[in-house]
Every structure is written in C-alpha cells, then in structure tokens.
Amino acid sequence: MGIREDARRIKALSDESRLAVMLALRHGEKCGCTLMSELGISQPTLSHHMKILCDAGLVVARKDGKWVLYSVSAEGAVQFRTMIASYTEQGNGSGSTGEG
C-alpha cells in the first residue's frame, strides 16, 4: 500500500457520518434501510457514504434480493490497523520517524 491509498482510507474515516456508520456496523451486518433509520439520514446520503467506505476497503456490501447488506470488512480492518501501526511504530523504517 502506498501513501495515496493510506490517505484515501484515512479520509474515508474523517467524516462524522462515516464514523457513525462504522460504529453501527461493529456488531455485525446491517441492511441499508436499518442504517438510514438508526443514523437519521436519507438514502442518497447513505449511498454516498457507503460508496466511500466500500471504495476504501473498510466496508463490504452484498445484495440479498432487493436489500443491500453492509458489514465491516475484516480484511480492511486488519489493513487499516497495520497501516496506522506503520506510521506510529518507531524504529521500523517506515511511517513516523519519531522526530518532532
């Protein structure tokens, strides 16, 4: 992963609504209609945020008939944690140099 992809993931989580979506999904898969109701947002707004989260690899979507079900991507979560660690761990030759 490069810096550009890292920035995309970080930007995906830099919005309060998208953070709320991630919190809503932390206990498992939810239908888009449930997320709209829980978060008090419209369908176009949810679609916008879900596209950004899915494109960043943090959320996965699957169709079940006429419903779209969303869940946190296990792989995306691991990659995000690894990415953050690469910028915060000192002495590993990547990310933060510890200077400041």
N, C-alpha and C positions, 0 to 999 in steps of 0.2 A: 504494500500500500504506500502511496505517496502522499505528500503534503496536501495536494489538491483534494484527494479523496478524504483525507482526515478532516480538512476544513468543511467539506460537504456534510460529513457526519455531525460535526460539532454544530454547524449552522442548523441542521435538522432539529437539534435539541435546544436551540437558542430562542424558542418561541414558547410562551406560557401555555398556549393551547396544545401544542405538540407534547410538551411535558405532561400535561394533564391526560392526554391520550395514553402515553406510556404508563402512567400510574394506573389508569383504568384497566390496562391490559396486563398488568403484572401478575394477576391471579389467574390468567387464562384467556382463552379465545372469547371474543365478543362480536356480535353482529353490529354492522354499521348503524342500524336503527337504535340499538341499545346505547351505543356511544353518543349518538346525537341527543338522545333523551338525557343521559347522565351528564353530559357536558353543556347542554343547552345551546347547541349550535345547529346550523342548517345543514342540509345535505351537500350543497356546493362547498361550504366551508370545510366540512368533514372530508370531502373528496380531495380538496386542495391539500390539507394537512396529511392525509394518508398517502397521497402520491409522493410527497416529500419524504416521509418516513420510510415508505417502501423503497423508493429510489436510493435512499441512504443505506438500505440493508438492515434497518432496525426493526421493521415490522414486515410480516408476511400476510398476504391476503389469499383467500381461497373462496371460490364460488360454491355455494350449496343451494342448487335450484335458483331461486330469484334473489337469494341473500348473499351478501359478501361478509365473510367472517374474517376477523383480523386477530393476529396474535403477535407477541414479541418474538422476533427471530432469535432462537437460541444461538445460532452461529453468529449473527450480527452482534448480539450482546457480548459474546466472547471476544470478537474482533474489536469492539469498542473498548472493552476493558484493557485489552492488550495495547491498543493504540494509546490510551491515556497513560498507561504504565511506561510506554516508550518515551513519553515527554516528561514524566515525573521521576523516574528512577535515575539516580545519579550513578555515574561511572559505567554505564553500559554502552557508551559510544554513540548513542542516538538521542534525539529529543533534547531535553533541557541539559545544559552544560553544568548547571549548578552555580553558575556565575550570576551575580546580580547585584 
